[in-house]
Every structure is written in structure tokens, then in C-alpha cells.
């Protein structure tokens, strides 16, 4: 006896995605605030700005670009090097999602009669 409504499944996936990304989002938020303070004090280059650019800026930009310009068929045409770079850059976001998908598969099967993964198959953004 599981929940089979589309709305319940969608709400669950959205909530699980938000919870999985909370640690990365917290790091990004704190480093962004510190970076703004450093810019206001003319303390550049600062560690907070470098951390934000590398940890938050690059993954968010890569994920947004790949998500907006590529579909599953287009993913296959990407070169191995590009796939590797995207997977490494997106790992702060895809790692927690993969762990949650793996750990909660049994609970999701009991509740919804099927697992509801955030990612596709595997721990990477591009397989």
C-alpha cells in the first residue's frame, strides 16, 4: 500500500533534493557572505572569494549549462574529457544525492512502490 499520486512523488523528490543539497548550499552561502564583506573592505584576493568561485560558481555554472543545452541523447556525444570535468565539478552536488538515492531506495519502495532517485543511474551527473 504505497502512495501512488504524482503530486506526492514530486513533493518527495523535491524535498529530498533540497535536503541533499543543504550542506553544499550552506558552504556557498557562508562563503558568498564573507566574499562580499572582503570585497567591501578591499581585501582581495580573499580565500572566501576563491572558495566561492571554485566550490560554488564552477559547479553551478557547469550544471546549469549542461542541463540547459543537453538532453540524454546529447550527453552521449560529449567527449570523455568533458564528461570527466563535468562529473568532478558537479561532485559536491551529486555525491550527497547519490548517497540519499542509495540509502532511501528501500523506504521509497515501501512508500511509493518504486524508488524515486534524484539522479539518473549512478553517482555522476553524466554517465
Buried (B, 14 or more C-beta within 10 A) or exposed (E): EEEEEEEBBEEBBEEBBEEBBEEBEEBBEEBBEBBEEBEEEEBEEBEBBEBBBEBBBBBBEBBEEBEEEBEEEEBEEBEEEBBEBBBBBBBBBBBBBBEBBEEBBEEBEEBBEEEBBBBEEEBBBBE
